[in-house]
Amino acid sequence: MARLMPTSGAIPLVTGFVTAAALSGVAVFAVFQSGCDEPGSYRSRDGAVELIGGCLKPDDLPVNPRQPADTRPLGSGDPALER
């Protein structure tokens, strides 16, 4: 007959708690070491949410430039448009 031991289910439980605590500690450490004095805040203006303040600069965000719309009509003499 198998004997139930209280430690048989405790090891995975303790391992889970230790892992969660370690990951939480790393997250808190990363936040404190980020070097940002002003975290910023989100505000709604004209139906859009904006980040006011904070450590982000416009150069930090990747922006895909919009392609200019070609307003020339077909048959304008441009061989690229005739294809």
DSSP file (Angstrom, degrees, kcal/mol; ACC not computed):
  #  RESIDUE AA STRUCTURE BP1 BP2  ACC     N-H-->O    O-->H-N    N-H-->O    O-->H-N    TCO  KAPPA ALPHA  PHI   PSI    X-CA   Y-CA   Z-CA
    1    1 A M              0   0    0      0, 0.0     2,-0.3     0, 0.0     0, 0.0   0.000 360.0 360.0 360.0 135.5    0.0    0.0    0.0
    2    2 A A        -     0   0    0      1,-0.0     2,-0.5     0, 0.0     0, 0.0  -0.537 360.0-140.3 -77.3 136.4    1.3    3.4   -0.9
    3    3 A R        -     0   0    0     -2,-0.3     2,-0.5     2,-0.0    -1,-0.0  -0.825  12.5-129.1 -98.1 134.1    1.9    5.8    1.9
    4    4 A L        -     0   0    0     -2,-0.5     3,-0.0     2,-0.0    -1,-0.0  -0.696  24.2-164.2 -82.1 126.4    1.0    9.4    1.4
    5    5 A M    >   -     0   0    0     -2,-0.5     3,-1.3     1,-0.1     4,-0.5  -0.929  21.1-139.3-113.1 135.6    3.9   11.7    2.4
    6    6 A P  T 3  S+     0   0    0      0, 0.0     4,-0.4     0, 0.0     3,-0.4   0.750 101.9  57.9 -64.8 -22.2    3.3   15.4    3.0
    7    7 A T  T 3> S+     0   0    0      1,-0.2     4,-1.2     2,-0.2    -3,-0.0   0.621  85.2  79.8 -83.7 -11.4    6.5   16.2    1.2
    8    8 A S  T <4 S+     0   0    0     -3,-1.3    -1,-0.2     1,-0.2    -4,-0.0   0.867 106.6  27.9 -67.0 -34.7    5.5   14.6   -2.0
    9    9 A G  T  > S+     0   0    0     -4,-0.5     4,-0.9    -3,-0.4    -1,-0.2   0.518 111.0  71.0 -99.5  -7.1    3.4   17.5   -3.1
   10   10 A A  H  > S+     0   0    0     -4,-0.4     4,-2.9     2,-0.2     5,-0.3   0.810  86.0  63.9 -80.8 -30.7    5.3   20.2   -1.2
   11   11 A I  H  X S+     0   0    0     -4,-1.2     4,-2.5     1,-0.2     5,-0.2   0.943 105.4  43.2 -64.7 -48.8    8.4   20.2   -3.4
   12   12 A P  H  > S+     0   0    0      0, 0.0     4,-2.2     0, 0.0    -1,-0.2   0.883 115.2  51.6 -63.5 -34.1    6.7   21.4   -6.6
   13   13 A L  H  X S+     0   0    0     -4,-0.9     4,-2.1     2,-0.2    -2,-0.2   0.935 112.0  44.4 -65.7 -46.5    4.7   23.9   -4.6
   14   14 A V  H  X S+     0   0    0     -4,-2.9     4,-2.6     1,-0.2     5,-0.2   0.893 112.0  53.7 -65.5 -39.6    7.8   25.3   -2.9
   15   15 A T  H  X S+     0   0    0     -4,-2.5     4,-2.4    -5,-0.3    -1,-0.2   0.902 108.5  50.0 -62.0 -40.8    9.6   25.4   -6.2
   16   16 A G  H  X S+     0   0    0     -4,-2.2     4,-2.4     2,-0.2    -2,-0.2   0.912 111.6  47.6 -63.5 -43.3    6.8   27.4   -7.8
   17   17 A F  H  X S+     0   0    0     -4,-2.1     4,-2.4     2,-0.2    -2,-0.2   0.904 112.3  49.1 -64.8 -41.2    6.8   29.9   -5.0
   18   18 A V  H  X S+     0   0    0     -4,-2.6     4,-2.3     2,-0.2    -2,-0.2   0.912 112.4  48.3 -65.5 -42.0   10.6   30.3   -5.1
   19   19 A T  H  X S+     0   0    0     -4,-2.4     4,-2.5    -5,-0.2     5,-0.2   0.922 112.3  48.6 -64.2 -43.8   10.5   30.8   -8.9
   20   20 A A  H  X S+     0   0    0     -4,-2.4     4,-2.2     1,-0.2    -2,-0.2   0.903 112.3  48.9 -62.9 -41.3    7.7   33.4   -8.6
   21   21 A A  H  X S+     0   0    0     -4,-2.4     4,-2.3     2,-0.2    -1,-0.2   0.898 111.3  49.6 -66.1 -39.9    9.6   35.2   -5.9
   22   22 A A  H  X S+     0   0    0     -4,-2.3     4,-2.1     2,-0.2    -2,-0.2   0.925 112.3  46.9 -66.0 -44.2   12.8   35.3   -7.9
   23   23 A L  H  X S+     0   0    0     -4,-2.5     4,-2.1     1,-0.2    -1,-0.2   0.878 112.1  50.9 -66.2 -36.6   11.1   36.6  -11.1
   24   24 A S  H  X S+     0   0    0     -4,-2.2     4,-2.4    -5,-0.2    -1,-0.2   0.906 109.4  50.9 -65.5 -40.8    9.3   39.2   -9.0
   25   25 A G  H  X S+     0   0    0     -4,-2.3     4,-2.3     1,-0.2    -2,-0.2   0.895 109.6  49.7 -62.8 -40.6   12.6   40.3   -7.5
   26   26 A V  H  X S+     0   0    0     -4,-2.1     4,-2.3     2,-0.2    -1,-0.2   0.892 110.5  51.0 -65.5 -39.1   14.2   40.6  -10.9
   27   27 A A  H  X S+     0   0    0     -4,-2.1     4,-2.0     2,-0.2    -2,-0.2   0.921 111.3  46.7 -64.9 -43.6   11.2   42.7  -12.2
   28   28 A V  H  X S+     0   0    0     -4,-2.4     4,-2.2     1,-0.2    -2,-0.2   0.907 112.2  51.1 -64.7 -41.3   11.4   45.1   -9.3
   29   29 A F  H  X S+     0   0    0     -4,-2.3     4,-1.8     1,-0.2    -2,-0.2   0.909 109.0  51.0 -61.4 -42.6   15.2   45.4   -9.7
   30   30 A A  H  < S+     0   0    0     -4,-2.3     4,-0.3     1,-0.2    -1,-0.2   0.883 110.0  49.8 -63.9 -39.1   14.8   46.1  -13.4
   31   31 A V  H >< S+     0   0    0     -4,-2.0     3,-1.0     1,-0.2     5,-0.3   0.915 111.6  47.6 -66.8 -42.3   12.3   48.9  -12.7
   32   32 A F  H 3< S+     0   0    0     -4,-2.2     3,-0.5     1,-0.2    -1,-0.2   0.809 113.5  48.5 -69.4 -27.9   14.5   50.5  -10.1
   33   33 A Q  T 3< S+     0   0    0     -4,-1.8    -1,-0.2     1,-0.2    -2,-0.2   0.377  82.2  96.7 -91.6   4.3   17.5   50.4  -12.4
   34   34 A S  S <  S-     0   0    0     -3,-1.0    -1,-0.2    -4,-0.3    -2,-0.1   0.757  82.4-137.3 -68.6 -23.5   15.7   51.8  -15.4
   35   35 A G        +     0   0    0     -3,-0.5     2,-0.6    -4,-0.3    -1,-0.1   0.720  53.2 140.0  78.0  21.1   17.0   55.3  -14.7
   36   36 A C        -     0   0    0     -5,-0.3    -1,-0.2     1,-0.2    -2,-0.1  -0.877  30.1-176.0-103.0 117.9   13.7   57.1  -15.3
   37   37 A D  S    S+     0   0    0     -2,-0.6    -1,-0.2     1,-0.2    -2,-0.0   0.844  78.1  40.9 -80.5 -33.7   13.0   59.9  -12.8
   38   38 A E        -     0   0    0      1,-0.1    -1,-0.2    16,-0.0    16,-0.0  -0.945  65.6-165.9-118.2 112.4    9.5   60.8  -14.2
   39   39 A P        -     0   0    0      0, 0.0    16,-0.3     0, 0.0    -1,-0.1   0.738  33.5-141.9 -71.6 -20.7    7.4   57.8  -15.2
   40   40 A G        -     0   0    0     14,-0.2     2,-0.3    15,-0.1    13,-0.2  -0.149   8.3-116.3  84.6 174.9    4.8   59.9  -17.1
   41   41 A S  E     -A   52   0A   0     11,-2.2    11,-3.4     2,-0.0     2,-0.4  -0.986  13.3-117.1-150.4 156.7    1.1   59.4  -17.3
   42   42 A Y  E     +A   51   0A   0     -2,-0.3     2,-0.4     9,-0.2     9,-0.2  -0.831  32.8 179.0 -98.9 133.0   -1.6   58.6  -19.9
   43   43 A R  E     -A   50   0A   0      7,-2.6     7,-3.2    -2,-0.4     2,-0.5  -0.984  25.5-127.3-134.1 145.5   -4.2   61.2  -20.7
   44   44 A S  E     +A   49   0A   0     -2,-0.4     2,-0.3     5,-0.2     5,-0.2  -0.789  33.1 167.2 -93.5 130.6   -7.1   61.2  -23.1
   45   45 A R  E >   -A   48   0A   0      3,-3.1     3,-1.5    -2,-0.5    -2,-0.0  -0.956  66.2 -11.8-147.0 124.0   -7.3   64.2  -25.5
   46   46 A D  T 3  S-     0   0    0     -2,-0.3     3,-0.1     1,-0.3    -1,-0.0   0.847 127.9 -53.1  56.7  38.9   -9.5   64.5  -28.6
   47   47 A G  T 3  S+     0   0    0      1,-0.2     2,-0.4     0, 0.0    -1,-0.3   0.542 120.3 100.3  78.8   6.5  -10.4   60.8  -28.5
   48   48 A A  E <   -A   45   0A   0     -3,-1.5    -3,-3.1    -5,-0.0     2,-0.5  -0.947  69.3-128.6-124.6 146.4   -6.8   59.6  -28.4
   49   49 A V  E     -A   44   0A   0     -2,-0.4     2,-0.4    -5,-0.2    -5,-0.2  -0.824  29.7-169.9 -95.0 128.0   -4.7   58.5  -25.5
   50   50 A E  E     -A   43   0A   0     -7,-3.2    -7,-2.6    -2,-0.5     2,-0.7  -0.902  23.5-128.9-120.1 146.2   -1.4   60.2  -25.1
   51   51 A L  E     -A   42   0A   0     -2,-0.4     2,-0.5    -9,-0.2    -9,-0.2  -0.856  26.4-162.2 -91.2 118.2    1.7   59.6  -23.0
   52   52 A I  E     -A   41   0A   0    -11,-3.4   -11,-2.2    -2,-0.7     2,-0.1  -0.902  56.8 -18.1-105.1 124.7    2.6   62.8  -21.2
   53   53 A G  S    S+     0   0    0     -2,-0.5     3,-0.3   -13,-0.2     2,-0.1  -0.437  81.1 120.6  80.0-157.6    6.1   63.0  -19.8
   54   54 A G  S    S-     0   0    0      1,-0.2   -14,-0.2    -2,-0.1    -1,-0.1  -0.298  77.1 -72.1  90.8-176.7    8.1   59.8  -19.1
   55   55 A C  S    S+     0   0    0    -16,-0.3     2,-0.3    -2,-0.1    -1,-0.2   0.413  90.9 109.5-100.7  -0.3   11.4   58.7  -20.5
   56   56 A L        -     0   0    0     -3,-0.3    -3,-0.1     2,-0.0     3,-0.0  -0.573  49.0-162.4 -79.4 140.4   10.4   57.9  -24.0
   57   57 A K    >>  -     0   0    0     -2,-0.3     3,-1.9     1,-0.1     4,-0.6  -0.847  33.5-111.1-113.1 155.5   11.6   60.1  -26.8
   58   58 A P  G >4 S+     0   0    0      0, 0.0     3,-0.9     0, 0.0    -1,-0.1   0.824 118.3  59.9 -55.8 -30.2   10.1   60.2  -30.3
   59   59 A D  G 34 S+     0   0    0      1,-0.2     4,-0.1     3,-0.0    -3,-0.0   0.682  93.8  66.0 -72.3 -16.4   13.3   58.6  -31.7
   60   60 A D  G <4 S+     0   0    0     -3,-1.9    -1,-0.2     2,-0.1    -4,-0.0   0.718  90.5  74.2 -75.9 -20.8   12.7   55.6  -29.4
   61   61 A L  S << S-     0   0    0     -3,-0.9     2,-0.3    -4,-0.6    -5,-0.0  -0.801  83.5-126.1-100.2 130.2    9.6   54.5  -31.2
   62   62 A P        -     0   0    0      0, 0.0     2,-0.4     0, 0.0    -2,-0.1  -0.560  28.3-169.5 -73.4 134.1    9.7   52.9  -34.7
   63   63 A V        -     0   0    0     -2,-0.3    -2,-0.0    -4,-0.1     0, 0.0  -0.990  16.5-144.9-126.7 128.1    7.5   54.8  -37.2
   64   64 A N        -     0   0    0     -2,-0.4     2,-0.1     1,-0.0     0, 0.0  -0.827  26.8-129.3 -89.2 116.9    6.7   53.5  -40.6
   65   65 A P        -     0   0    0      0, 0.0     2,-0.3     0, 0.0    -1,-0.0  -0.392  22.7-115.2 -67.5 142.5    6.5   56.5  -42.9
   66   66 A R        -     0   0    0     -2,-0.1     3,-0.0     1,-0.1     0, 0.0  -0.554  27.1-118.0 -76.4 139.1    3.4   56.6  -45.0
   67   67 A Q        -     0   0    0     -2,-0.3     2,-0.1     1,-0.1    -1,-0.1  -0.587  34.1-108.7 -74.5 136.0    3.9   56.3  -48.7
   68   68 A P        -     0   0    0      0, 0.0     2,-0.3     0, 0.0    -1,-0.1  -0.428  35.3-111.7 -66.9 138.9    2.8   59.4  -50.6
   69   69 A A        -     0   0    0     -2,-0.1     2,-0.8     1,-0.1    -3,-0.0  -0.534  24.2-129.0 -72.3 131.7   -0.4   58.8  -52.6
   70   70 A D        +     0   0    0     -2,-0.3    -1,-0.1     1,-0.1    -3,-0.0  -0.736  28.1 179.5 -84.4 112.5    0.2   58.9  -56.3
   71   71 A T        +     0   0    0     -2,-0.8    -1,-0.1     2,-0.1    -2,-0.0   0.410  41.0 114.7 -97.0   2.1   -2.4   61.3  -57.6
   72   72 A R        -     0   0    0      1,-0.1     3,-0.1     4,-0.0     4,-0.1  -0.554  66.8-124.3 -74.2 134.9   -1.4   61.1  -61.3
   73   73 A P    >   -     0   0    0      0, 0.0     3,-0.7     0, 0.0     8,-0.1  -0.384  32.9 -91.0 -74.3 156.8   -4.1   59.6  -63.5
   74   74 A L  T 3  S+     0   0    0      1,-0.2     8,-0.1     2,-0.1     0, 0.0  -0.351 112.8  39.0 -63.3 147.4   -3.4   56.5  -65.6
   75   75 A G  T 3  S+     0   0    0      3,-0.2    -1,-0.2    -3,-0.1     7,-0.0   0.700  72.3 132.6  83.9  19.9   -2.3   57.4  -69.1
   76   76 A S  S <  S-     0   0    0     -3,-0.7    -2,-0.1     2,-0.2    -1,-0.0   0.441  84.0-100.1 -84.4   1.6   -0.2   60.3  -67.9
   77   77 A G  S    S+     0   0    0      1,-0.3    -3,-0.1     2,-0.0     3,-0.1   0.366  83.3 131.1  97.1  -6.0    2.8   59.2  -70.0
   78   78 A D    >>  -     0   0    0      1,-0.2     4,-1.1     2,-0.0     3,-0.9  -0.735  49.7-151.9 -83.1 117.5    4.6   57.6  -67.1
   79   79 A P  H 3> S+     0   0    0      0, 0.0     4,-0.6     0, 0.0    -1,-0.2   0.801  93.4  61.0 -62.0 -27.7    5.7   54.1  -68.3
   80   80 A A  H 34 S+     0   0    0      1,-0.2     3,-0.4     2,-0.2    -2,-0.0   0.841 107.7  44.4 -67.1 -31.3    5.6   52.7  -64.7
   81   81 A L  H <4 S+     0   0    0     -3,-0.9    -1,-0.2     1,-0.2    -7,-0.0   0.688 103.3  65.3 -84.6 -18.3    1.9   53.6  -64.5
   82   82 A E  H  <        0   0    0     -4,-1.1    -1,-0.2     1,-0.2    -2,-0.2   0.660 360.0 360.0 -78.0 -16.2    1.1   52.1  -67.9
   83   83 A R     <        0   0    0     -4,-0.6    -1,-0.2    -3,-0.4    -2,-0.1   0.462 360.0 360.0 -71.6 360.0    2.0   48.5  -66.9
